[in-house]
Amino acid sequence: MLRLTAALITCCLFSSAFSANLPADLAKAVHDYDEAQVNGNRAELERLIADDYALVNSSGTVQDKAGLIADYTTPGYKIEPFKILEPVEKIWSDGAVLGGLVHLKGVSGGKPFAVTLRFADIWAKRNGRWQVVYCHVSLPQT
């Protein structure tokens, strides 16, 4: 089974949750990232995730870019499109924090999963293009 917690907590599908205040180039990068995650598009993930990317998942484990891409592109792993609730949006000229609460469903290693997570993705604009540089995920308090 994939590192389920790592893949589940990944920075997720933003496009419909965030305001129209996103700069156009960031909105496109977020949309492209969403599509790449859902479709397991390795080339797009390589482009949109920074080489120094780090993910702190809901179990407290740190994962790098290569591990995250391996999870998303492994046969038998699939996430369903979802909506972000309680969106968080902080933007400045060369960076942004985008996050919220998600109810995530999918299949990993042939087994269905469903989990609720709170996450924050950090985006940085480097050399004229947006990339995800950091993500932190936690299990919400019940």
Steps between C-alpha positions, in 0.01 A plus 500: 500500500626848420597736768131571533534775756745683277285486192181575686624812659638651192420847407186477317238622260475876544348645188138533606567582865711810478399853420540687177782691672761245393739638238420343162832316476458354851139398426621316188781327692253391769259368238781315320619353832147382580472326165846345531414352840166354390645362176840389632677715239870458582625773263266762644579398856873530421439850364275626778674356807824670605815289520534596869135412574412356840173354621425445866213253492230424752716238673786750540719333236693721258485412130695651210412572139609161366296312760190706439518456123559127543182477708287690249625302202489150648248274327199441724510845662222743413342793679154631423444868430381682812417840639696696753303624797603787722756629249808686623659741256801726567675651198798729452705592193712185480325260736170366619348275762194309377324247716186389673306194603438207262300179508720285279399170338680267265671165457850402610645155448159377387334610824257791527574775749320803640658756730444857616811717511604859561787616281709801400701518178777756462551624143806702390555690179853419385653601169160622383299185579298372794592176677386326816790507745345370822184333626385427852206272578327412821197311620237746623383484859165328541 
